[in-house]
Amino acid sequence: QVQLVESGGGLVQAGDSLRLSCVASGRTFSSYGMAWFRQAPGKEREFVAAISWSGGSTYYADSVKGRFTISRWNTRNTLYLQMNSLKPEDTAVYYCAAGSTARTGVEWYDYWGQGTQVTVSS
């Protein structure tokens, strides 16, 4: 079992930056592929970014490529998402997820956090 707790969300203006954090507890964090997903009202949960267990491989949705950066600090059991140049369409609840490998589909992840709200005003 892995427990995930996100933090760092908030209300910002377009063009601002935010850094989300996800702290893991339970089984060995460094053995999991990790990802960020988001879900806007009335929409399906969508992939944002993923990172391999070592941090050596990263993957991004086209909509965030060049603006968001996923990283992890295994000795601190923490996953990050640095979000720059935020846009109103980035508004959503952001979830971190842990799975056996880093992939883009929700079906690859076994453990999920409770989410943190990000709201970007225009």
C-alpha positions in Angstrom: 0.0 0.0 0.0 1.1 3.5 -0.8 -0.6 6.6 0.6 -0.3 9.8 -1.4 -1.0 13.4 -0.2 -0.9 16.3 -2.6 -0.4 20.0 -1.7 0.5 23.3 -3.3 -2.7 24.1 -5.3 -4.3 27.4 -5.2 -5.8 30.4 -7.0 -3.4 32.2 -9.4 -3.6 34.5 -12.4 -2.7 33.5 -15.9 1.0 33.5 -16.5 1.8 32.7 -12.8 3.6 29.6 -11.5 2.8 27.0 -8.9 4.6 24.0 -7.6 2.6 20.9 -6.6 4.0 18.4 -4.2 3.0 14.8 -3.5 4.3 13.0 -0.4 4.2 9.3 -0.3 4.2 6.9 2.7 4.0 3.2 2.9 5.9 1.0 0.6 9.2 2.1 -1.1 8.5 5.2 -3.0 11.5 4.7 -5.3 10.1 1.5 -6.7 7.1 3.2 -8.3 6.5 5.0 -11.5 4.7 8.2 -10.7 2.4 10.6 -12.5 0.2 13.6 -12.3 -3.3 13.7 -13.7 -5.9 16.4 -13.7 -9.7 16.5 -13.9 -11.7 19.6 -14.8 -15.4 19.8 -14.0 -17.5 17.7 -16.4 -14.4 16.2 -18.0 -12.6 12.9 -17.8 -9.4 12.6 -15.8 -6.5 13.3 -18.1 -2.8 12.6 -18.1 -0.4 15.5 -17.4 3.1 14.1 -16.8 4.8 10.9 -15.7 8.3 10.0 -14.4 10.1 6.7 -14.1 11.2 5.3 -10.7 14.7 6.6 -11.2 13.7 9.9 -12.6 15.6 9.2 -15.8 12.6 9.2 -18.1 9.8 11.7 -18.2 6.6 12.0 -20.3 4.3 15.0 -20.8 1.0 15.7 -22.4 1.3 18.0 -25.4 -0.8 20.6 -23.7 1.8 21.1 -20.9 5.0 20.3 -22.7 7.5 23.2 -22.2 5.5 24.7 -19.4 5.4 21.9 -16.7 8.2 19.9 -15.2 7.8 16.7 -13.3 10.5 15.6 -10.9 11.0 13.4 -7.8 13.2 13.3 -4.8 13.3 9.7 -3.7 15.0 10.1 -0.4 12.2 12.5 0.6 9.5 10.3 -0.9 8.2 13.4 -2.8 7.0 14.0 -6.3 6.8 17.5 -7.7 5.1 19.3 -10.6 6.5 22.7 -11.4 3.8 24.6 -13.4 4.9 27.8 -15.3 3.0 30.1 -17.6 -0.3 28.8 -16.3 -3.4 29.2 -18.4 -7.1 29.3 -17.5 -7.5 25.9 -19.2 -5.1 24.4 -16.7 -7.8 24.8 -14.0 -8.6 21.4 -12.6 -8.1 19.1 -9.6 -4.6 17.7 -9.8 -3.9 14.1 -8.6 -0.7 12.3 -8.1 -0.6 8.5 -8.8 1.7 5.6 -8.3 2.1 2.5 -10.4 4.5 -0.2 -11.3 5.7 1.8 -14.3 5.4 5.3 -15.8 2.7 5.4 -18.4 0.1 7.8 -19.7 -3.1 5.9 -19.0 -5.0 5.9 -15.8 -5.3 2.2 -15.9 -1.5 1.8 -15.1 -1.8 3.4 -11.7 -2.9 1.6 -8.5 -2.7 4.3 -5.9 -4.1 7.9 -6.0 -4.0 10.9 -3.8 -7.1 13.0 -2.9 -6.2 15.8 -5.2 -5.4 19.5 -4.9 -7.3 22.3 -6.7 -5.6 24.6 -9.1 -7.6 27.5 -10.4 -6.1 29.9 -13.0 -8.0 33.2 -13.5 -7.7 35.2 -16.8 
